[in-house]
Amino acid sequence: MRRMVAQVALAAGASAAGRQEIATAIEAASREIDGVVDAHTGVHLDLSVGGGDLTWDLLFEEDRALAAFCEQVEGQGATGFVASLGKPFASLVGRVDSVEAAIPEPISEGTGRPGLVGIKRTLWLRVEPDASPDARERFEAETPLLARAVPAIRNWRWSRVREVAPRPMSLRWTHLWEQEFETVAGLEQDYMSSPCHWGYVDRWFDPEMPDRIVDLWLAHLACPEHAPVLSWEASAPGGKE
């Protein structure tokens, strides 16, 4: 099974109720895409910065289904993404401004609470292209240490990313750091104030530190879940335990 993760930016002026209505409509339409096993769309909390209004997750049953989806959206760019998906998404054309989508290719992951319905946080980031292979390797190895240092992280996935289709948009991100928490406090307090976060891993992000290799432009996005996401594969028929 393979996932797609996307940031969705809505047309200007969408109210809180309107954002939720569009999220619900996207999720319903997603279930009509061939090969989609599950879908989830969450409205970003106010604490989110740097990336749209919604986080949209899709789970495909196999690589072939994902490849067919990629062919359908190929060449449409961020603004034509929704229109390219056809009739199920027709009512969303004009209400969605852009979609920036990626395919996560996991480096490491952990599922401590299968079936958790909580807060999903997605950090989109870009490692600078001139970072040395050694620095990139150490950064990729150290980031998952946060999952062990912060018990409030129940489920997590650390991934490199690639574009959903060949050159549909200029995907500037290189990695996704996804976590599920039981509460917002788990993210804002336990995670953000963790000594491992600020005292160790943050040096890769801090412009005042010589080890920094991560672009300062990040997308820190969090949304309440109404169904599990990061344990999808574990709970799906034939999925891993």
C-alpha positions, 0 to 999 in steps of 0.5 A: 500500500502507498500513501499520498500526502498533500497541502491544500490551499483554499480560495480566499475568504473561506470561513471555518465552516466552509473549510470543514465543508470542503474538507468533507467534500474532498474526502468523500470525492477521494473515495471515488478514485480508483484504487483508493483504500482510505482517505482523510482530510483535516482542517489545520489548527490555528497553530499551523504555519507555512502551508495551506488550509487542509492536510489531505491523505490518501491510501492506495491499495497498490503501486499500480493504482498510485501510478494511474492517479499520478498519470491523471494529474500529470502536468496539471500543476498545483492549481489544476490538480483538483480539476484534473480529477474529474466529476467527483471533484467538480464542485470543488473547482474554484473553491480549492486554490492549489494542491501541493502533493507528495509521496512519502518514502519512509526512512523509519516509522513507529506505531505505538497506538494503532487506531489512534484518533488524535492530532496529526502533525506534518512538518514539510521541510527541505534539506539544502541541496548543498548539504553534504551526504554525511550531514544529510545521513546524520540528520536523517538518523537523528530525527527519529530520536525525537519519537523515543524522547517524547512519549506524547508521540504515539505514532510517527513516520519519517520519510523522504518525498517525491512528486506525485507525478513527473513535474506536475509542480515544483516540489520544493520539499525533500522530507516529511516528519509526521506524528500523531498525538492524543492532544494538542498539548502533546504537540505544543508542550511535550514535543515543542519543549523537549530538551531533545528537540531544542537541545539536539535535533534543532541544530539542523534547523537553527540559522545560528548553528554551524550544523544547519542544513534545513531551509528556513521555510518550513510548513508546520501543519496540525489538524484534528483527526476523525479517523486514524491515519498513520496506522492505516496500513497496520489496520488494513486487510493484509497490512502489517502489524 
